Amino acid sequence: MTPATVHSRGEKVSVFALALFVLLVIVGGAFAAGYLIGRILL
């Protein structure tokens, strides 16, 4: 059995890409919400 800490390069890249995608969705959503709130208030 291989240790759980050993991951292939592809796994690391896919996990990093998924994390980056989730981060971009959260940041984009925050900017969109701020823009919409700003448009409503001003």
CHARMM-style PDB file with segment names, atoms N, HN, CA, C and O in Angstrom:
ATOM      1  N   MET     1       0.840  -1.197   0.000  1.00  0.00      PROA
ATOM      2  CA  MET     1       0.000   0.000   0.000  1.00  0.00      PROA
ATOM      3  C   MET     1       0.875   1.248   0.000  1.00  0.00      PROA
ATOM      4  O   MET     1       1.889   1.314   0.696  1.00  0.00      PROA
ATOM      5  N   THR     2       0.468   2.227  -0.787  1.00  0.00      PROA
ATOM      6  HN  THR     2      -0.355   2.173  -1.352  1.00  0.00      PROA
ATOM      7  CA  THR     2       1.219   3.473  -0.827  1.00  0.00      PROA
ATOM      8  C   THR     2       0.686   4.424   0.239  1.00  0.00      PROA
ATOM      9  O   THR     2      -0.508   4.408   0.538  1.00  0.00      PROA
ATOM     10  N   PRO     3       1.539   5.235   0.804  1.00  0.00      PROA
ATOM     11  CA  PRO     3       1.069   6.209   1.818  1.00  0.00      PROA
ATOM     12  C   PRO     3       0.068   7.199   1.231  1.00  0.00      PROA
ATOM     13  O   PRO     3       0.102   7.493   0.037  1.00  0.00      PROA
ATOM     14  N   ALA     4      -0.806   7.698   2.064  1.00  0.00      PROA
ATOM     15  HN  ALA     4      -0.833   7.459   3.034  1.00  0.00      PROA
ATOM     16  CA  ALA     4      -1.845   8.623   1.594  1.00  0.00      PROA
ATOM     17  C   ALA     4      -1.255   9.978   1.206  1.00  0.00      PROA
ATOM     18  O   ALA     4      -1.885  10.744   0.477  1.00  0.00      PROA
ATOM     19  N   THR     5      -0.051  10.273   1.689  1.00  0.00      PROA
ATOM     20  HN  THR     5       0.461   9.650   2.281  1.00  0.00      PROA
ATOM     21  CA  THR     5       0.547  11.580   1.413  1.00  0.00      PROA
ATOM     22  C   THR     5       1.114  11.668   0.001  1.00  0.00      PROA
ATOM     23  O   THR     5       1.415  12.766  -0.469  1.00  0.00      PROA
ATOM     24  N   VAL     6       1.268  10.537  -0.687  1.00  0.00      PROA
ATOM     25  HN  VAL     6       1.023   9.646  -0.306  1.00  0.00      PROA
ATOM     26  CA  VAL     6       1.818  10.540  -2.036  1.00  0.00      PROA
ATOM     27  C   VAL     6       0.688  10.764  -3.045  1.00  0.00      PROA
ATOM     28  O   VAL     6      -0.256   9.979  -3.121  1.00  0.00      PROA
ATOM     29  N   HSD     7       0.802  11.841  -3.812  1.00  0.00      PROA
ATOM     30  HN  HSD     7       1.569  12.479  -3.750  1.00  0.00      PROA
ATOM     31  CA  HSD     7      -0.199  12.159  -4.829  1.00  0.00      PROA
ATOM     32  C   HSD     7       0.501  12.353  -6.159  1.00  0.00      PROA
ATOM     33  O   HSD     7       1.659  12.768  -6.215  1.00  0.00      PROA
ATOM     34  N   SER     8      -0.200  12.054  -7.203  1.00  0.00      PROA
ATOM     35  HN  SER     8      -1.140  11.717  -7.158  1.00  0.00      PROA
ATOM     36  CA  SER     8       0.377  12.274  -8.526  1.00  0.00      PROA
ATOM     37  C   SER     8       0.361  13.767  -8.860  1.00  0.00      PROA
ATOM     38  O   SER     8      -0.369  14.548  -8.249  1.00  0.00      PROA
ATOM     39  N   ARG     9       1.171  14.139  -9.830  1.00  0.00      PROA
ATOM     40  HN  ARG     9       1.763  13.505 -10.326  1.00  0.00      PROA
ATOM     41  CA  ARG     9       1.237  15.546 -10.240  1.00  0.00      PROA
ATOM     42  C   ARG     9      -0.118  16.021 -10.775  1.00  0.00      PROA
ATOM     43  O   ARG     9      -0.528  17.156 -10.530  1.00  0.00      PROA
ATOM     44  N   GLY    10      -0.802  15.147 -11.503  1.00  0.00      PROA
ATOM     45  HN  GLY    10      -0.470  14.225 -11.702  1.00  0.00      PROA
ATOM     46  CA  GLY    10      -2.109  15.514 -12.050  1.00  0.00      PROA
ATOM     47  C   GLY    10      -3.132  15.795 -10.974  1.00  0.00      PROA
ATOM     48  O   GLY    10      -3.954  16.701 -11.115  1.00  0.00      PROA
ATOM     49  N   GLU    11      -3.088  15.018  -9.891  1.00  0.00      PROA
ATOM     50  HN  GLU    11      -2.421  14.282  -9.777  1.00  0.00      PROA
ATOM     51  CA  GLU    11      -4.023  15.260  -8.779  1.00  0.00      PROA
ATOM     52  C   GLU    11      -3.775  16.627  -8.170  1.00  0.00      PROA
ATOM     53  O   GLU    11      -4.719  17.374  -7.910  1.00  0.00      PROA
ATOM     54  N   LYS    12      -2.509  16.961  -7.939  1.00  0.00      PROA
ATOM     55  HN  LYS    12      -1.742  16.354  -8.150  1.00  0.00      PROA
ATOM     56  CA  LYS    12      -2.195  18.262  -7.338  1.00  0.00      PROA
ATOM     57  C   LYS    12      -2.661  19.400  -8.233  1.00  0.00      PROA
ATOM     58  O   LYS    12      -3.216  20.388  -7.751  1.00  0.00      PROA
ATOM     59  N   VAL    13      -2.434  19.263  -9.539  1.00  0.00      PROA
ATOM     60  HN  VAL    13      -1.982  18.461  -9.930  1.00  0.00      PROA
ATOM     61  CA  VAL    13      -2.834  20.317 -10.478  1.00  0.00      PROA
ATOM     62  C   VAL    13      -4.349  20.462 -10.503  1.00  0.00      PROA
ATOM     63  O   VAL    13      -4.865  21.580 -10.521  1.00  0.00      PROA
ATOM     64  N   SER    14      -5.075  19.327 -10.503  1.00  0.00      PROA
ATOM     65  HN  SER    14      -4.656  18.419 -10.488  1.00  0.00      PROA
ATOM     66  CA  SER    14      -6.533  19.396 -10.562  1.00  0.00      PROA
ATOM     67  C   SER    14      -7.102  19.992  -9.274  1.00  0.00      PROA
ATOM     68  O   SER    14      -8.057  20.767  -9.324  1.00  0.00      PROA
ATOM     69  N   VAL    15      -6.530  19.641  -8.131  1.00  0.00      PROA
ATOM     70  HN  VAL    15      -5.755  19.012  -8.090  1.00  0.00      PROA
ATOM     71  CA  VAL    15      -6.993  20.217  -6.860  1.00  0.00      PROA
ATOM     72  C   VAL    15      -6.716  21.709  -6.826  1.00  0.00      PROA
ATOM     73  O   VAL    15      -7.559  22.490  -6.383  1.00  0.00      PROA
ATOM     74  N   PHE    16      -5.527  22.112  -7.296  1.00  0.00      PROA
ATOM     75  HN  PHE    16      -4.842  21.478  -7.655  1.00  0.00      PROA
ATOM     76  CA  PHE    16      -5.183  23.535  -7.347  1.00  0.00      PROA
ATOM     77  C   PHE    16      -6.123  24.287  -8.285  1.00  0.00      PROA
ATOM     78  O   PHE    16      -6.565  25.392  -7.970  1.00  0.00      PROA
ATOM     79  N   ALA    17      -6.427  23.691  -9.433  1.00  0.00      PROA
ATOM     80  HN  ALA    17      -6.068  22.793  -9.689  1.00  0.00      PROA
ATOM     81  CA  ALA    17      -7.322  24.335 -10.389  1.00  0.00      PROA
ATOM     82  C   ALA    17      -8.728  24.476  -9.809  1.00  0.00      PROA
ATOM     83  O   ALA    17      -9.379  25.505  -9.989  1.00  0.00      PROA
ATOM     84  N   LEU    18      -9.188  23.442  -9.114  1.00  0.00      PROA
ATOM     85  HN  LEU    18      -8.659  22.606  -8.968  1.00  0.00      PROA
ATOM     86  CA  LEU    18     -10.513  23.503  -8.495  1.00  0.00      PROA
ATOM     87  C   LEU    18     -10.557  24.591  -7.426  1.00  0.00      PROA
ATOM     88  O   LEU    18     -11.517  25.358  -7.352  1.00  0.00      PROA
ATOM     89  N   ALA    19      -9.515  24.656  -6.599  1.00  0.00      PROA
ATOM     90  HN  ALA    19      -8.735  24.033  -6.658  1.00  0.00      PROA
ATOM     91  CA  ALA    19      -9.456  25.681  -5.552  1.00  0.00      PROA
ATOM     92  C   ALA    19      -9.435  27.078  -6.163  1.00  0.00      PROA
ATOM     93  O   ALA    19     -10.097  27.987  -5.663  1.00  0.00      PROA
ATOM     94  N   LEU    20      -8.676  27.248  -7.245  1.00  0.00      PROA
ATOM     95  HN  LEU    20      -8.138  26.509  -7.651  1.00  0.00      PROA
ATOM     96  CA  LEU    20      -8.603  28.545  -7.912  1.00  0.00      PROA
ATOM     97  C   LEU    20      -9.953  28.926  -8.510  1.00  0.00      PROA
ATOM     98  O   LEU    20     -10.363  30.085  -8.441  1.00  0.00      PROA
ATOM     99  N   PHE    21     -10.646  27.947  -9.098  1.00  0.00      PROA
ATOM    100  HN  PHE    21     -10.313  27.005  -9.154  1.00  0.00      PROA
ATOM    101  CA  PHE    21     -11.962  28.196  -9.676  1.00  0.00      PROA
ATOM    102  C   PHE    21     -12.961  28.626  -8.604  1.00  0.00      PROA
ATOM    103  O   PHE    21     -13.709  29.585  -8.794  1.00  0.00      PROA
ATOM    104  N   VAL    22     -12.967  27.909  -7.474  1.00  0.00      PROA
ATOM    105  HN  VAL    22     -12.359  27.131  -7.321  1.00  0.00      PROA
ATOM    106  CA  VAL    22     -13.878  28.259  -6.372  1.00  0.00      PROA
ATOM    107  C   VAL    22     -13.568  29.650  -5.854  1.00  0.00      PROA
ATOM    108  O   VAL    22     -14.483  30.428  -5.583  1.00  0.00      PROA
ATOM    109  N   LEU    23     -12.282  29.977  -5.711  1.00  0.00      PROA
ATOM    110  HN  LEU    23     -11.539  29.345  -5.931  1.00  0.00      PROA
ATOM    111  CA  LEU    23     -11.885  31.300  -5.234  1.00  0.00      PROA
ATOM    112  C   LEU    23     -12.348  32.390  -6.204  1.00  0.00      PROA
ATOM    113  O   LEU    23     -12.843  33.434  -5.778  1.00  0.00      PROA
ATOM    114  N   LEU    24     -12.188  32.150  -7.499  1.00  0.00      PROA
ATOM    115  HN  LEU    24     -11.786  31.302  -7.846  1.00  0.00      PROA
ATOM    116  CA  LEU    24     -12.622  33.130  -8.499  1.00  0.00      PROA
ATOM    117  C   LEU    24     -14.133  33.323  -8.477  1.00  0.00      PROA
ATOM    118  O   LEU    24     -14.620  34.442  -8.635  1.00  0.00      PROA
ATOM    119  N   VAL    25     -14.879  32.233  -8.282  1.00  0.00      PROA
ATOM    120  HN  VAL    25     -14.483  31.324  -8.154  1.00  0.00      PROA
ATOM    121  CA  VAL    25     -16.341  32.337  -8.201  1.00  0.00      PROA
ATOM    122  C   VAL    25     -16.745  33.172  -6.992  1.00  0.00      PROA
ATOM    123  O   VAL    25     -17.638  34.013  -7.090  1.00  0.00      PROA
ATOM    124  N   ILE    26     -16.092  32.946  -5.848  1.00  0.00      PROA
ATOM    125  HN  ILE    26     -15.366  32.263  -5.768  1.00  0.00      PROA
ATOM    126  CA  ILE    26     -16.428  33.703  -4.636  1.00  0.00      PROA
ATOM    127  C   ILE    26     -16.084  35.178  -4.808  1.00  0.00      PROA
ATOM    128  O   ILE    26     -16.892  36.051  -4.489  1.00  0.00      PROA
ATOM    129  N   VAL    27     -14.881  35.455  -5.315  1.00  0.00      PROA
ATOM    130  HN  VAL    27     -14.225  34.747  -5.575  1.00  0.00      PROA
ATOM    131  CA  VAL    27     -14.461  36.850  -5.504  1.00  0.00      PROA
ATOM    132  C   VAL    27     -15.332  37.531  -6.553  1.00  0.00      PROA
ATOM    133  O   VAL    27     -15.734  38.681  -6.371  1.00  0.00      PROA
ATOM    134  N   GLY    28     -15.628  36.837  -7.646  1.00  0.00      PROA
ATOM    135  HN  GLY    28     -15.302  35.904  -7.794  1.00  0.00      PROA
ATOM    136  CA  GLY    28     -16.492  37.400  -8.683  1.00  0.00      PROA
ATOM    137  C   GLY    28     -17.890  37.679  -8.161  1.00  0.00      PROA
ATOM    138  O   GLY    28     -18.486  38.709  -8.477  1.00  0.00      PROA
ATOM    139  N   GLY    29     -18.406  36.764  -7.368  1.00  0.00      PROA
ATOM    140  HN  GLY    29     -17.922  35.928  -7.112  1.00  0.00      PROA
ATOM    141  CA  GLY    29     -19.722  36.964  -6.762  1.00  0.00      PROA
ATOM    142  C   GLY    29     -19.730  38.166  -5.833  1.00  0.00      PROA
ATOM    143  O   GLY    29     -20.696  38.929  -5.807  1.00  0.00      PROA
ATOM    144  N   ALA    30     -18.666  38.336  -5.075  1.00  0.00      PROA
ATOM    145  HN  ALA    30     -17.881  37.716  -5.095  1.00  0.00      PROA
ATOM    146  CA  ALA    30     -18.576  39.482  -4.164  1.00  0.00      PROA
ATOM    147  C   ALA    30     -18.529  40.792  -4.943  1.00  0.00      PROA
ATOM    148  O   ALA    30     -19.195  41.758  -4.569  1.00  0.00      PROA
ATOM    149  N   PHE    31     -17.745  40.834  -6.026  1.00  0.00      PROA
ATOM    150  HN  PHE    31     -17.204  40.049  -6.329  1.00  0.00      PROA
ATOM    151  CA  PHE    31     -17.691  42.039  -6.846  1.00  0.00      PROA
ATOM    152  C   PHE    31     -19.038  42.319  -7.505  1.00  0.00      PROA
ATOM    153  O   PHE    31     -19.470  43.470  -7.574  1.00  0.00      PROA
ATOM    154  N   ALA    32     -19.704  41.264  -7.993  1.00  0.00      PROA
ATOM    155  HN  ALA    32     -19.353  40.330  -7.938  1.00  0.00      PROA
ATOM    156  CA  ALA    32     -21.012  41.444  -8.623  1.00  0.00      PROA
ATOM    157  C   ALA    32     -22.031  41.963  -7.612  1.00  0.00      PROA
ATOM    158  O   ALA    32     -22.816  42.861  -7.919  1.00  0.00      PROA
ATOM    159  N   ALA    33     -22.016  41.398  -6.411  1.00  0.00      PROA
ATOM    160  HN  ALA    33     -21.379  40.669  -6.162  1.00  0.00      PROA
ATOM    161  CA  ALA    33     -22.945  41.854  -5.371  1.00  0.00      PROA
ATOM    162  C   ALA    33     -22.666  43.310  -5.008  1.00  0.00      PROA
ATOM    163  O   ALA    33     -23.596  44.103  -4.863  1.00  0.00      PROA
ATOM    164  N   GLY    34     -21.396  43.662  -4.863  1.00  0.00      PROA
ATOM    165  HN  GLY    34     -20.640  43.017  -4.981  1.00  0.00      PROA
ATOM    166  CA  GLY    34     -21.035  45.045  -4.550  1.00  0.00      PROA
ATOM    167  C   GLY    34     -21.462  45.998  -5.654  1.00  0.00      PROA
ATOM    168  O   GLY    34     -21.942  47.099  -5.383  1.00  0.00      PROA
ATOM    169  N   TYR    35     -21.287  45.574  -6.898  1.00  0.00      PROA
ATOM    170  HN  TYR    35     -20.897  44.680  -7.118  1.00  0.00      PROA
ATOM    171  CA  TYR    35     -21.690  46.411  -8.032  1.00  0.00      PROA
ATOM    172  C   TYR    35     -23.200  46.629  -8.029  1.00  0.00      PROA
ATOM    173  O   TYR    35     -23.670  47.753  -8.203  1.00  0.00      PROA
ATOM    174  N   LEU    36     -23.959  45.545  -7.831  1.00  0.00      PROA
ATOM    175  HN  LEU    36     -23.577  44.632  -7.690  1.00  0.00      PROA
ATOM    176  CA  LEU    36     -25.420  45.660  -7.833  1.00  0.00      PROA
ATOM    177  C   LEU    36     -25.914  46.518  -6.672  1.00  0.00      PROA
ATOM    178  O   LEU    36     -26.814  47.341  -6.843  1.00  0.00      PROA
ATOM    179  N   ILE    37     -25.334  46.328  -5.509  1.00  0.00      PROA
ATOM    180  HN  ILE    37     -24.603  45.659  -5.370  1.00  0.00      PROA
ATOM    181  CA  ILE    37     -25.731  47.142  -4.338  1.00  0.00      PROA
ATOM    182  C   ILE    37     -25.395  48.606  -4.600  1.00  0.00      PROA
ATOM    183  O   ILE    37     -26.181  49.491  -4.265  1.00  0.00      PROA
ATOM    184  N   GLY    38     -24.230  48.866  -5.196  1.00  0.00      PROA
ATOM    185  HN  GLY    38     -23.592  48.146  -5.468  1.00  0.00      PROA
ATOM    186  CA  GLY    38     -23.850  50.222  -5.517  1.00  0.00      PROA
ATOM    187  C   GLY    38     -24.803  50.866  -6.524  1.00  0.00      PROA
ATOM    188  O   GLY    38     -25.151  52.041  -6.404  1.00  0.00      PROA
ATOM    189  N   ARG    39     -25.217  50.081  -7.515  1.00  0.00      PROA
ATOM    190  HN  ARG    39     -24.935  49.127  -7.612  1.00  0.00      PROA
ATOM    191  CA  ARG    39     -26.163  50.603  -8.505  1.00  0.00      PROA
ATOM    192  C   ARG    39     -27.516  50.912  -7.876  1.00  0.00      PROA
ATOM    193  O   ARG    39     -28.170  51.881  -8.262  1.00  0.00      PROA
ATOM    194  N   ILE    40     -27.942  50.101  -6.915  1.00  0.00      PROA
ATOM    195  HN  ILE    40     -27.411  49.314  -6.601  1.00  0.00      PROA
ATOM    196  CA  ILE    40     -29.232  50.315  -6.257  1.00  0.00      PROA
ATOM    197  C   ILE    40     -29.178  51.563  -5.369  1.00  0.00      PROA
ATOM    198  O   ILE    40     -30.112  52.365  -5.355  1.00  0.00      PROA
ATOM    199  N   LEU    41     -28.078  51.716  -4.632  1.00  0.00      PROA
ATOM    200  HN  LEU    41     -27.320  51.065  -4.643  1.00  0.00      PROA
ATOM    201  CA  LEU    41     -27.990  52.811  -3.668  1.00  0.00      PROA
ATOM    202  C   LEU    41     -27.698  54.163  -4.312  1.00  0.00      PROA
ATOM    203  O   LEU    41     -28.111  55.201  -3.793  1.00  0.00      PROA
ATOM    204  N   LEU    42     -26.995  54.156  -5.431  1.00  0.00      PROA
ATOM    205  HN  LEU    42     -26.660  53.313  -5.853  1.00  0.00      PROA
ATOM    206  CA  LEU    42     -26.600  55.438  -6.019  1.00  0.00      PROA
ATOM    207  C   LEU    42     -27.509  55.854  -7.163  1.00  0.00      PROA
ATOM    208  OT1 LEU    42     -27.305  56.911  -7.760  1.00  0.00      PROA
TER     209      LEU     42
END
